[in-house]
Amino acid sequence: MYLIIALGLALVVWPGVLHHAEPWGLSQGVVKCMLAAFSLLCVVGIRYPLQMLPVLFWEMSWKTLWLLLVALPAWQSGTMDDSIVGTAFECAVAIIIPLAMPWRYVVDHYIRKTGDRWRAAAA
């Protein structure tokens, strides 16, 4: 999963990050930099897949939210344009993340496991 994401972003995002002629607007700059950073974290995830699961949680979460809060209402109201359709398709590809997720590990380490203390125990 990490490799697929890293390669996809390397092909789509990094050429624009490395070779942009015009200054970016605020939103475009934020998106490009966040996606570039995300791709680097996915490269780390290739080496440390379980430790980097929060990266996949983030990817799955934002795409699910976008589909539910942006694409679905646009579809229901008949206002989907080409950019929403394209982004919806890109987000829908994330459906493979839950299929690849090691759910037993997730439940054992993120739900059942006792959380870390915020402060050191009194001596």
C-alpha positions in Angstrom: 0.0 0.0 0.0 2.8 2.4 1.0 4.7 1.6 -2.2 1.6 2.2 -4.4 0.9 5.6 -2.8 4.6 6.7 -2.9 4.9 5.8 -6.5 1.7 7.4 -7.5 2.6 10.7 -5.8 6.2 10.5 -7.2 4.7 10.4 -10.7 1.9 13.0 -10.1 3.0 15.4 -7.4 6.8 15.5 -7.4 7.4 16.7 -10.9 5.2 19.8 -10.2 7.0 20.3 -6.8 10.5 20.2 -8.3 9.8 22.1 -11.5 7.1 24.7 -11.0 7.6 27.9 -13.0 4.9 30.1 -11.4 4.5 30.8 -7.6 1.7 28.7 -6.1 -1.4 30.2 -4.6 -2.0 29.4 -0.9 -4.3 26.4 -1.3 -2.3 24.9 -4.2 1.0 25.3 -2.2 -0.5 23.7 0.9 -1.9 20.8 -1.1 1.3 20.2 -3.0 3.5 20.4 0.1 1.2 18.1 2.1 1.1 15.5 -0.6 4.9 15.6 -1.1 5.4 15.2 2.7 2.8 12.4 2.7 4.7 10.6 -0.1 7.9 10.8 2.0 6.1 9.3 5.0 4.9 6.5 2.8 8.5 5.7 1.8 9.2 5.4 5.5 6.2 3.1 5.7 7.7 0.7 3.2 10.5 0.1 5.8 8.3 0.3 8.9 4.7 -0.6 7.8 3.2 -1.1 11.2 4.7 1.9 12.8 3.4 4.1 10.0 -0.2 2.9 10.1 -1.4 6.3 11.3 -0.4 7.6 7.9 -2.8 5.2 6.2 -5.5 6.1 8.8 -5.1 9.8 7.8 -5.3 8.9 4.1 -8.4 6.7 4.6 -10.0 9.3 6.9 -9.7 12.4 4.8 -10.7 10.7 1.6 -13.8 9.2 3.3 -14.7 12.6 4.7 -14.3 14.3 1.4 -16.4 11.7 -0.4 -19.2 12.0 2.2 -19.1 15.8 2.8 -18.2 17.1 -0.7 -18.8 14.5 -3.4 -22.0 12.9 -2.1 -23.9 16.2 -1.6 -22.8 17.4 -5.0 -24.0 14.2 -6.6 -27.3 14.3 -4.7 -27.9 17.9 -5.8 -26.8 17.3 -9.4 -24.0 19.8 -9.2 -21.0 17.5 -9.8 -18.6 19.0 -12.3 -15.5 17.4 -13.9 -13.2 18.4 -11.1 -15.4 16.8 -8.4 -15.8 13.7 -10.5 -12.1 13.4 -11.0 -11.3 13.9 -7.3 -14.1 11.5 -6.3 -12.5 8.8 -8.5 -9.1 9.5 -7.0 -10.5 9.3 -3.5 -12.5 6.2 -4.3 -9.3 4.3 -5.1 -8.6 4.5 -1.3 -11.2 1.7 -0.9 -8.3 -0.7 -1.1 -6.7 0.7 2.1 -9.2 -1.0 4.4 -8.7 -4.2 2.5 -5.0 -4.1 3.1 -5.2 -2.9 6.7 -4.0 -5.4 9.3 -7.2 -5.1 11.4 -6.2 -7.5 14.2 -3.1 -5.4 14.8 -5.1 -2.2 14.7 -7.6 -3.5 17.2 -4.9 -4.9 19.5 -2.6 -1.8 19.4 -4.9 1.1 18.9 -8.1 0.1 20.7 -7.3 -2.6 23.3 -3.9 -1.5 24.3 -3.6 0.9 27.3 -2.6 4.4 26.2 0.7 6.0 27.2 0.8 8.2 30.2 0.9 11.9 29.5 3.0 12.6 32.6 5.7 10.5 34.2 4.5 8.4 37.2 5.3 10.0 40.6 8.4 8.5 42.1 
